[in-house]
Amino acid sequence: MRIDIISVLPELMESPFQTSILKRAVDKGIVEVHFHQLRDWSQGKHRQIDDMPYGGGAGMVMMVEPLDKCITQLKSQRDYDEVIYLTPDGQTLKQSIANHLSIQQNLIFLCGHYKGIDQRVRELHITKEISIGDYVLTGGELAACVLADSIIRLVPGVLNDEQSALSDSFQDNLLAPPIYTRPEEYKGLKVPAILLSGHTAKIEDWRHEQAVQITSDKRPDLLD
Ligand code: 6GU
């Protein structure tokens, strides 16, 4: 998988890909992440990428030309499965979206800033708009990192134990059951006896019951 991320602040996104599981995915060659400084596609010495909105109003608009040039150049080099604009007015990210994106080859992420992008960029290039929740961030960069993380961990070979992505919370619309490790008792709190019983089938039943109970307590909306 290859992800191209277009941003005015690419530095903001470096460390998540230089640490831990995402770094290993990059080092193993399973994913490639390429950052593109949008200002490199702007005109003139001021490297302007935003301008005032036609019709007036507060805030600046990301200009169509640098974005179109950057995306057109990328598209001339390979076919992209999706060109994703990270914006608070996009579709809210869910596990099912990450699952779908994790089986694609080439993705472009465009990080929004200011009031957003000129509408014509959407018409020319954007195939999907994603938000990471109902709150506003200063820009799409942190959202792009969240989206990339949610996708990359699902790509085969990234996690050591591929089972562990399948048993995540949300993969079956249930939150995860409680988990324990040593010691068997701590400050009088015991590990549930069933987990020490060795009865694999009964343990699976218990975990499922717990997952349903916890989901109905904390996130009943997931059971609808
Ligand atoms: Cl994708 N961008 C911004 N700026 N704010 C957000 C977001 C994205 N998702 C939630 N809030």
Residues whose N, C-alpha, C, O or C-beta is under 5 A from the ligand:
A	BS01	6GU	L86 T87 P88 I130 S131 I132 G133 Y135 V136 L137 T138 G139 G140 A143
